[in-house]
Amino acid sequence: MLVMFLKRMMMAIPSLIGVVIVTFLLTRALPGDPAAYFAGPAATKEAIEQVRVQLGLDKPLIVQFGNYVRDLAHGDLGNCLTTGQPVSKEIKARLPVSTHNENVPSFRTMRMSPFGWG
């Protein structure tokens, strides 16, 4: 049982690496300049450049990817684009409601099912 579990975990590693690479590349391929977005519509070129340096967008793509992987490994998911709060804080605030909205209908379905608990 343990051997099978370890084999499955080893098989998941390439998928995880693929997801990390694809999400990094997709966020870089989005139209528009993220530095201009974060700086605001009335920002000067100097302010946009300062935001670009602050976000690390002035560095080569491979360095940006290394920083991205390092931050993910440390649990830093970045900041939410709409609120500016850390994403982990946003997830923590919304997870109880999401879990409740998912579990209650599932339990009701199992209870009413002839093969379930009821």
C-alpha angles and dihedrals in degrees: 000000000000091000091053091049091051091048090053091049091051090050090053094058096077090048091051091049090050093051092050092050094046094048091049093050094044092053089051092048095056114116118255134036114286090205091056090048093052094042092055135237096286096048122129123232089256091054091049090050090049090052089047090055091044091053092044093241091132091069126087117277094250091054090048089052092050090051090047093053092044092052092048091050089054093048095252105142095176129238129312112254094220103042103021090227122128111277092230089058091049091050091048091052095048102036098082093054093044092049091049092048090051101042102044096060090042092054091046091051092049091048093052094042117099087225096045133077100291 
